[in-house]
Amino acid sequence: MGERDGFKSRMGFLLVSAGCAIGIGNVWKFPYIAGQYGGAVFVLFYLAFLVLMGIPVMTMELAVGRGSRQSAVLGYKKLEPQGSLWHIHGWFCVLGCYLLMMYYTTVSGWMLAYFWKFINGTFSGASKEAVGAVFGSLLGNPLEMGIFMAITVFLGFAVCGFGVQRGVEQVTKVMMMGLLGLIVLLAGNSLMLDGGAPGLAFYLLPDWGRAVEAGLGNVAAAAMNQAFFTLSLGIAAIEIFGSYMSDEFTLTGEAVRITALDTFVAFISGLIIFPACFAYGVQPDQGPALIFITLPNIFVNMPLGQLWGALFFVFMTFASFSTVTAVFENLIACSIDNFGWNRKKAVLVNLVIIFLCSIPCVLGYNVLADMHFIGSRDVLDSEDFLVSNLLLPCGALVYLLFCVTKWGWGFDHYLAEVNKGRGIKMPGAMKPYFQYVLPVLILVILIRGLM
């Protein structure tokens, strides 16, 4: 067995766990979907599903971590009934973390590249067409993309090399404090823009007309999806931090705090994006175009745009890099636990694997642009499909069944672990809901995702 690290402070645990959950999806996906599905109506559904699904599943993943004090595979082995095969899911978790990092490092590299472009004046005085062309030329340049991906990978593993307390906790604390400060600053700037008020109304006032038009069932399904995916549950990315936790506080209370931080970032991102889009007469588009084409166009026209653009991409870099270091830590811990390596060896071996496995995604937009995989998707979208539509919902379902059925760890063991310490307790009366309703909700997400 390798050495086991822990968190120095509760604040460190909360910020690192929230950092793992807070990613790029909070910023580009949440505001766009909220806008599409009736603004505040969607937000209300989203909050309801966080309470109904997100927080319960998070407590289960954390409970397996804290109850076993192990990473994914050995965590199951320690808690499962003798002779059962739950631990096989642990290997799927490890696979999921590798798959996620095979494309997330590239996207994180894009954020870094854009921060650099704002600093070096690439966008200064650029026309609308020129701003749009920057992203295309980045995708077409495998060397440039590869360099920023490599910086992300090497920095991420360098941070993890110092251990949980001195590396991941210290660096993530600084980044998350910076992220929370930056996001409030950027939102303040957006709220002061002339002509931004309609954007605020679009985002915050419940528009039942728009929601009914989109179909309330669709609004609920979209909110359920977003609430589920925003917390990255199901591939043991959060479980590992449970294994480093103290027994001082209940897991329900900690899950509520992590979810609140995650939601705060998603919500404030909307305050940055909608007023700015409306002030400059831009449609809040979907997906990557919003971050890499729409927003840079807004910053170019804004007073002190170079500064605001650079700050926005520092914030985006922090949001993505906090996820990168968290998942890298999981892979390192799994190597230490399963193969008995020391941290240095685990860092070096995983660095090489992740770097090599990230190259296809970098090449997917240029050298391998003609290659299509799952359902004619490109490399990045295929990798994302496997993680988001298959491994996350399936994994969450396995954690759930493990914690609430007699064939797994069992509800009584789970409840005892969750309620250890001070804070919000999980009521035992939730058992029928966890056994009969929650699995159905997760199955709905899985089936919708595969369709």
Salt bridges, closest charged atoms under 4 A:
GLU80 OE2 - HIS87 ND1 2.75
GLU144 OE2 - LYS117 NZ 2.76
ASP207 OD2 - ARG210 NE 3.18
ASP247 OD1 - ARG66 NE 3.57
ASP247 OD1 - ARG69 NH2 3.09
GLU248 OE2 - ARG422 NH1 3.68
GLU254 OE1 - ARG10 NH2 2.72
GLU254 OE1 - ARG257 NH1 3.29
GLU329 OE1 - ARG343 NH1 2.98
ASP337 OD1 - ARG4 NH1 3.46
GLU417 OE2 - ARG66 NE 2.70
GLU417 OE1 - LYS420 NZ 3.02
